[in-house]
Amino acid sequence: MLRRSNARLILDAIRRAPSGDSVTANELIGATSLTRATVLGVCDDLLRDGWIREQPALAATGKGRPARHFALDDNAGYVLGIDAGYSHIRSVVANLRGEVVGRGGAAFTADIDNADPAPRTAALQLAIESALGDGGIAPSRVLTVCFGIPAPVGRHGTIPTGNPFWERMAVDQEAVLAGRPQWTSFIENDANLAALAERYNGTVDPDGSFLVLLAGERFGAGVIEDGHLLHGSLGGGGEMHYLDLVEGVGSPAAIAPLARAWATEALVAGRTTILSGGPSRKNGPSAEAVFAAAEAGDAVAIEIVERLAERLSRVISTLASLLNPDTVVIGGAVAPSIARLAEQIEAKVATTSHFPPRVVASSLAGDIVLTGAVNAALARVSRDAMDIELRRA
């Protein structure tokens, strides 16, 4: 156990070095607080197993042997990150540095009335194959897969029962990865993955207290408290069904469905708006179309955006009162549109909360869950490195 823990610390420290840069034993000692003998011993193990490379020694600047330099072998293996949402499935394959080398996806919208997991399984398999094909990565090179889903996930990878939506969002990992016995996999809540992604995105203090609010189809929050992800006993930390009881909110429905619904209401009522000339969609104009129309000065769209901003401010006020975060980061595909409203929302929250947080939009946009899934997969690989046999073909 100690050997595995030390290997994780050292592999993570080497991985955090800028791409292509090497780190010395002294730098690893400083980063991990391990002894020189332990650092060098673990590095020798990682060298033997193919995780890292030793760089040529630089010229000595003083007495004694020149320092040993170690670098990650970025392409020693790969991980898959999957954003397995309600209305989309997207996938990426990344190297050990976390650099995305291939992307994929599959058209899919969950049918809450259909309990058959086969369509979702087939879509997930297609998303995986398309990402590997795009990156030119052989399946044998994949080490682990992380699936991000819009449902609470307990510490042991279980989903609470009794909620049909959560049950439909589950992933039958054995079926999805049939024929891939060498792969390991796990599931995690999508908002939690978004919080892990944002932790090192430069927006927040990674060791502070913040939350990421996914605001696409349904609200969900990933909560970081003093640098640690808050799961809850059954994975319910950050679940937002309490919004059913909040006056002026009434449900966990987020930006995308409400923008579509309110825009459709305006069109049915015959109101004059440039949204009537936009591309036809089954469920009405998209949230992006509504925000674009508001930017163009469309009165109906501006009214909808103001309603959305009011709703967001109420949601954030409840979270601020309960959790007192330093920052609330709005994430998901709607984030670029919300970015223009962040200051307005922050000002509204300041009038209703005794603990008003900073409000920002994530620059990761629609990739936020995928980025978190890659980060989580890499953390799992580092944890299990001593038990993984790397395959080069």
Sequence and secondary structure as in RCSB ss.txt:
>XXXX:A:sequence
MLRRSNARLILDAIRRAPSGDSVTANELIGATSLTRATVLGVCDDLLRDGWIREQPALAATGKGRPARHFALDDN
AGYVLGIDAGYSHIRSVVANLRGEVVGRGGAAFTADIDNADPAPRTAALQLAIESALGDGGIAPSRVLTVCFGIP
APVGRHGTIPTGNPFWERMAVDQEAVLAGRPQWTSFIENDANLAALAERYNGTVDPDGSFLVLLAGERFGAGVIE
DGHLLHGSLGGGGEMHYLDLVEGVGSPAAIAPLARAWATEALVAGRTTILSGGPSRKNGPSAEAVFAAAEAGDAV
AIEIVERLAERLSRVISTLASLLNPDTVVIGGAVAPSIARLAEQIEAKVATTSHFPPRVVASSLAGDIVLTGAVN
AALARVSRDAMDIELRRA
>XXXX:A:secstr
 HHHHHHHHHHHHHHTS TT  EEHHHHHHHH   HHHHHHHHHHHHHHTSEEEE     SSSS    EEEE TT
S EEEEEEE SS EEEEEEETT  EEEEEEE     TT    HHHHHHHHHHHHHHHHHHT  GGGEEEEEEEES
S   TTS   SS HHHHHT   HHHHTTT TT EEEEEEHHHHHHHHHHTTTSS TTS EEEEE SSB EEEEEE
TTEE   TTS TT  GGGGGSTTT SSB HHHHHHHHHHHHHHTT   GGGGS   TTSS HHHHHHHHHTT HH
HHHHHHHHHHHHHHHHHHHHHHH  SEEEEESTTHHHHGGGHHHHHHHHHTT SS  EEEE TTGGGHHHHHHHH
HHHHHHHHHGGG      
